[in-house]
Amino acid sequence: MQVGLKIWRYDASTGDRALREYEIDAPEEATLLDCLDIVKDRHDGTLAYRKSCRMMICGSCGMRMDGGAVLACKVRMYDVAQAGHVPVISAMGNLPVVKDLVVDMEPFWAKMRAVEPYLQPRYDQAQERENLVPPERMEVIHKESLCINCGCCVSECNSMESDPDFLGPAALAKGMRFVGDPRDGATVERLERYSEAHGIWDCTRCYFCNERCPKGVDPRDAIAKLGAEAMKNGIDRDMGAKHAKWFVTSAKTTGWLRETELVPKTQGVVKAIKEIKFAMSLLPKGKVPPPFPPHVAAEVGESRALFDLVKEQGRDGALGIVQGEKALGRVEEHRETQADGHRDPYGPGSAPRPYLPDEEPQPSGAPAQ
């Protein structure tokens, strides 16, 4: 098949940047990585990119295709070529470009080291035998354990773009992998550190990291679990934590979000007084409902009962989010099975569909091959 590629070439030593177009012949089963190999082997040996395993395990070949981060070894080019589309290939975002499609991963690894991504064993229950953990206890961190450190989520993170010091989705997902591990003895210390400036509460909840993760890790969900665990352990000094805490309190008591109380409960009374002028400008637009009497939902008892039930079952914190993930997983599994009988065993996006070229029709009466 004929495949067209537009590749951003970059030389960090000179700062030269140019968009080069290539037209190649590739087999129908070729991936984006295969096509880059063909460009390098037959057309331009100076093209620089990373690769290793070629089977979506090592995470080396992360790059952008048409502005979105992908693993080059996962992207099949057949449909792209058939549509006549010429994709633009560039280096990942939020990381310094070294050459062409190669980025400097040191900032990525620095943030990984900052979350201390290794087990700190508990010693409160000294035992000579191995510390065995039931499988259901490890389900809390099942998705986080799938991370291959490719950096695709970091590439698309809006918070890191505006604040390079933000720990980022990959590092925080790795942090949740150990916060949720029942064998780890530094849970509170980790949550305290992750709740500091540039941590959990700096996430803008854009969900681009979930969308671009090639392994179904869903880093934003991991960050939500960390926030839930932090509040469960009373670590709620950050303004973001106070904001989330008031959401829960408001929904539990009245069934609605009480906006007029959100600012004083989140930022404090003094800050709320300073914002009175701004609030008055919103009043004519109907954006400031009267605080009294509070508007209570018709069946607010159900909201309160749900809150109490979660507490009674011990599903507050990350466990509540895990329960929701399971429910959504069952819905997605049913939808995919109904659609074409296919489902990814480790979550959406964890495994590509195999390449199946169209079968040529057999002549009438010919034996099947």
Secondary structure, 3 states (H helix, E strand, C coil): CEEEEEEEEEECCCCEEEEEEEEEECCCCCEHHHHHHHHHHHHCCCCCCCCCCCCCCCCCCEEEECCEEEECCCCECHHHHHCCCCCEEECCCCCCEEECCEECCHHHHHHHHHCCCCCCECCCCCCCCCCCCCHHHHHHHCCHHHCCCCCHHHHCCHHHHHCCCCCCHHHHHHHHHHHCCCCECCHHHHHHHHCCCCCHHHCCCCCHHHHHCCCCCCHHHHHHHHHHHHHHCCCCCCHHHHHHHHHHHHHHHCCCCCHHHHHHHHHCHHHHHHCHHHHHHHHHHCCCCCCCCCCCCCCHHHHHHHHHHHHHCCCCCHHHHHHHHHHHHHHHHHHHHHHHCCCCCCCCCCCCCCCCCCCCCCCCCCCCC
